[in-house]
C-alpha cells in the first residue's frame, strides 16, 4: 500500500511555491491482474481480456467515469496497452478520499468489479483474481501541494525552527520544527502569512520551511470550529511514552483539589487505568496501595519498570467491531436474501423443450461408459437415500432463531413518581423512593439511564406525576435540599446532575453551571462512579463550548478525555462531539497516531449511536488506515469493521465502494462464516437497492457462495441451520454457473451437496425444496447431454412421491421426463409423459404450465414429422399463453411464437410466419428481454433477407439488432451487425446509401479497434476505402488503404498481410482505375507470395494480373504471368485453373499475333475439359473456343481446310446445345468456305440449305412471339 503522502523528496524544503509551478495535475494509475494470496501475475489470456476491456473504455468511458466519480476523482484518459488510467483532482478533499480508498485496498476491487469479465468471478472462486493498483506517490504529493497552493489557505507543519515577522504585536512569532500552523500563500507579491494554532499569533515570511499535513488532517482542521481550532497552548508531552499502560511512579507531592483527583506523594506506585497519553494533561490512575481511582496530572508521574507503550487502542471490555450479528440471525437473513435474489422455478413451472435431440450422436467408448455407469449408480443410491420418506421435514419448515432481539438501549428503566407538595410543604417521606435509588457511592446499572438520557427523555420516561417541567424541577430542588440536610452526598450529587441537565436544556446556563460545579464539590471522598463524573464533565464541557468559553472548555475537556481513555462505556449519553473533536485536534497537534486512532474509534461509536452515518465514514476510514499501518495488531476485528464501512457506503448510495469493502472484508485473516455471509448479504443488498444490473452484481457473489460452502462443510453446531444454508448456497451457486454456460460446474456443485449430505440421519429440508433441487439437477444433466442420468433422477423423484396424493411437482417431473425421453429419441414415451403432465394441468386449471406442455407436444410432433398436428398444438399453446396475465411467462411465450413462426415460414405461409416473429418481438420489447428481442430480430432479418426479400425492412431490423447488441454490451456481435447493415446499404447502390454505409462501417471499425481485432480492423479500413472509391473521393482511398496495410503489418502475419494486399488490389480490379490493381498485385503482393512460398495465392495473383493486363493491352507482360499461372496449375494438379490459364494465355498470344501458340493453347484448353460434358456452360465453351480456333486458322493462318474442321466441331457443339443462332452463324461460314475456297459444291449447298432452314425457323418463332405480345397487350 502507499505510504503517507505528506512527504515529497522531490520538493525541497522551503520552496513549496516551486512545486506549484512544476506539478502536473494528472496522476497515472497502474493496473495489474494478480491471483491468489501471493498476488502472482494472472495468465496471459486474462491479461489480454483485461486490456481489451480497457481498450473499450478508451472511447466509451461512461462506466468508468461513473466509477471515478464515486471514487472522488476525474478520468482524463486510458492507455490500454500500458494498463494505465490517468486521473486528476480538483480539490484536496478528492485527493484525501482517493488516497484513503487506495490505502484501504478498496480502489483495486472497485476497478476490478468494473473491468473484469463476469465469468472471472465464477472461474476463479478458488484463486482470487484481483486488480492490483499502483500510484506514483511523488506525483500525487505534487498534485496535492499544487491544489493547496491554489486554494489559498492550508495547514502545515514547520520543517525547521524559524522566526516569522509579527503581524499582531511587537514580538516575532517563533515556531519550532513540527509545530502546526495555518499558512496562506503569497498574493500579488506579498509574503506568506502564518497563524499559530497554539495561541492564534500571526506572522509573515517570504519563504517559510513547511510541509502540508496529510489530507485527512487537512480536512479535519479545515472543518473544525474556530473556537476549537485555536488555543489551549502547545501540548507539553512531558511523559516519554506516547500511549502508555501499566505502572508509573509519582514524582512530586500533590494535594487533590477535589473528589475527582488523587493526592500523591513522591514514589507512589500508580496503576494506569486504561491509557496514559502524553499529549493530554490528565490521565485516570489507581493508587496501588489504597485502590483509590481518580484523575492525575500527566506531568506528575514518570515511567516505571512495568510501564509500556500499549500495542492496542481498545480498552478491556471494548468490542473490536461496531455490530454484533448473531450467527443464527445472519444465517436466516442470508437464506432469505438468496431466495429473494435467485428465484428458481425448477420445482414449480414446466420446462419448455429447448434441448436438442442426442439420440443420433456417436456412442461413447467402453471405458468412459463404465465410469459413467459407476457414477450414475452412486448418484442414484445417494438420491434414494435423501428421498427416504422418514427424512422429510415439514413442507412449512422454517428456521427460527433461539434468541429474540431486544431493545438494549435502556435495559433497566426505572420510574419515579413526583409528589406535589401538600399545602405548600414537601414531605421528606415523598423522597424516600428517590433517595433509595440515587444513594450509593458506586455505579449501578440503573444509573446509566439517568446519565444517558436528555432532559426531555427524563421528564417523559423516568418521572411521572408532574404537571409540567417546572413542577418536576421544583420537586428535584426540594429533594436536593432534603438530601443536603440528611448529608446524603451521593444522592445530592446525582440530583445536582439532573437539575443541571434540566437547566441546561432550558438555556439557563448560569444555574446549570452552578449545579454541575456543586455536583463536583459535594462528595467528601473520591469518585468511584466514574460514569457519573464523566457525565458531569460532558455537560460542563458542552455548556462551555456553547458559550464559547474556551479556557473553561479546554480545562474540562482535558479531564473528560482522561476518562475516555479509561472507561469503556464512558461515551454513552454524549449528545455532542465537541470533546471528541478536541481530543482529535490535540492528537493531531502532537502527532500521536495512537491517540488519533483512539479518537477516531470513539467518534465512530458516537456518530453510529447518534445515527449520523455520513459523519461516521471519515473517522471509520481513518481508523482502518491507522489499523493497516500499525506496527502491532490491535483488538479490532478488521472483517467486521470493513463490513460496517461497506454498510455505511451502501446507505450513502455508493454501491461500488460498498461491494469493494465487502470484498476486502472477506479477504481478511480469520474470517468466519458470519463475516462471509455478511459480505454476501451486503453485495445482494446493493443489487436490490441501488439499481445495479444483474450482470454486474450477481457474478461477484460467487466467491462468497463458494467460501460459505467451505465453512458449512466443517461446521458442527446448529446442523439444521447449516444444512439449510448449505442447500441455498449450493442451489444459488449452481444457478450462477448455469447462467454463464458453465453447466458442468453447476452439476458438480449440486452433486457435491448430495454426496456430502447422505450420511446425515436427518436432512432438515422440506420435500418441496429437496425435490426442486433434484429437478434442477436433472435439467442440468439434460443441458449437459446426459439424458440417462436426468431420467434416473426424475424417476427417483416420482417414486418418492405419495401414491394417492397427487402433487404439483409430479406434473413438473412428468413434463421434464417428456423432455428427457424426447432428447433420447423415445418419442412415444415422451408423448405419454407430456399427456400425463397435461392432465395434471387441466385438473388444476394451471394454464401457464398447460401452455408449456402443449408447446412441448407441438415441438415433439415437429421432430416426428407430423407438421399438421404440430401446428395445432403450437397454436393452442399460443392461445393459452396470450390469455395469461403478468410477465413471468413471456420468455417461453416468445420461444413458442418463434418456433411456430419458423414452422409457418418453412411451410410457405410467410405472412403467418412474419406475424409470429413480429408478435414475439413486441412481447420481448415490452418485457425488456434483450436476448429474446435479439432472437426475434434475427428471425425477421432472415425472413426479409431470404424467404421474402425486402431490403428496406431488412435494413430496419438489422439496425434494431445492432441497437439491441449495444444494449447488451456485446461489442463483437454489435460490430458484426453494423457491418451487415453497411453491406445492406451498399446494395441500394445510391450515393446517399453509400454515405450511410460508410457511417456504419466506421462505427464497426471503431469497435474492432477497441476490441483489438486486428484482422477485422484491417478489413474495416479497407471497406471504408472501397466506399470512398465508390463515392469518387479518390484522395481518401489511399489513406484508408494505407491504414489497413499498417494494421496488417503490425500483426506480423505474412499470410494475412498477403491477403490484405490482394484484397487492396481487388478494389480496383473491375473499375476504371484497374491499372492501380497492378501496383498491389505485381509490386507488393506477388513478391511476398514468392518469398513466403504461398503458391495458391501466387496462382490467384498471376491470373488476376494476366486478366488486368490483357484488358489494358499489356500483352507481353500479361503473357509472362499467364504462363506462370499455367506452370503453377500443372504443379498443383489443378485442372480447372490450368484450363482457365491456358485459355487466357491463348487469348494473349492471339493479341500478340502469335497465332500458332494461340492455337496450341486453345487446343490445350479443350484437352483439359471434362468428358463427357455435364453442363450447358461447358458445351457453350466448346462452341466459342472451336469458333475462335476456326477464325484464327481461316483469317490469320489462311488454312480454310483446318478452319472448316474447327467450325464443324463448333457446329456439332452448338447443335448439342440447341443454340440456333450459333448454328446459323457457323453454317453460313461453312457454306462460304466450301463454296469459295474448298470448291465442294455439295457441302456448300448442304450448309447453305441448313442455314436457310434455321433462318426460316427463327423468323417463324419471332412472328409467333410478336403475335402473342399483341394479344397480351
Buried (B, 14 or more C-beta within 10 A) or exposed (E): EBEEBBBBEEBEBBEBEEBBEEBEBBBBBBBBBBBEEEEEEBEEEBBEBBBBBBBBBBEBBEBBEEBBEBBBBBBBEBBBEEBBBBBBBEEBBBBBBBBBBBBBBBBBBBBBBBBBBBBBBBBBBEEBBBBBBBBBBBBBBBBBBBBBBEEEEBBBBBBEEBEBEBBEEEEEBBBEEBBBBBBBBBEEEEBBBBBBBBEEBBBBBEBBBBBBBBBBBBBBBBEBEEBBBBBBEBBEBBBEBBBBBBBBBBBEEBEBEBBBBBBBEEEBBBBBBBBBBBBBBBBBBBBEEEEBBBBBBBBBBBBBEEBBBBBBBBBEEBBBBBEEBEBBBBBBBBBBBBEEBBEBEBBBBBBBBEBEBBEEEEEEEEEEEEEBEEEBEBBBEBBEBBBEEEBBBEEEBEBEBEEEEEEEEBEEEBEBEBBEEEEEEBEBEBBEBBBEBBBBBEBBEBBBBBBBBBBEEBBEBBBEEBEEBEBBBBBBBBBBBBBBEBEBBBBBBBBBBBBBBBBBBBEBBEBBBBBBBBBBEBBEEBBBBBBBBBBBBBBBBBBBBBBEBBEBBBBBBBBBBBBBBBBEBBBBBBEBBBBBBBBBBBBBBBBBBBBBBBBBBBBBBBBBBBEEBEBBBBBBBBBBBBBEEBEEEBBBBBBBBBBBBBBBBBBBEBBBBBBBBBBBBBBBEEBBBBBBBBBBBBBBBBBEEBEBEEEBBBBBBBBBBBBBBEBBEEBEEBBBBBBBBBBBBBBBBBBBBBBBEBBEBBBEBBBBBBEBBBEEEEBBBBBBBBBBBBBBBBBBBBBBEBBBBBBBBBBBBBEBBEEEEEBBBBBBBBBBBBBBBBBBBBBEBBBBBBEBBBBBBEEEEBBBBBBBBBBBBBBBBBBBEBEEBBBBBBBBBBEBBEEBEEEEBBBBBBBBBBBBBBBBBEEEBBEBBBBBBBBBBBBBBEBEBBEBBBBBBBBBBBBBBEEBEEBEBBBBBBBBBBBBBBEBEBBBBBBBBBBBBBBBBBEBEEEEBBEBBBBBBBBBBBBBBBBBBBBBBBBBBBBBBBBBBBBEEEEBBEBBBEBBBEBBEEBEBBEBBBBBBBBBBBBBBEEEEBEBBBBBBBEBBBEBBEEBEBBEBBBBBBBBBBBBBBEBEBBEBBBBBBBBBBBBBBEEEBEEBBBBBBBBBBBBBBBBEBBEBBBBBBBBBBEBBEEEBEEEEBBBBBBBBBBBBBBBBBEBBEBBEBBBBBBBBBBBBBBEBEBBEBBBBBBBBBBBBBBEBBEBEEBBEBBBEBBBEBBEEBEEEEEEEEEEEEEEE
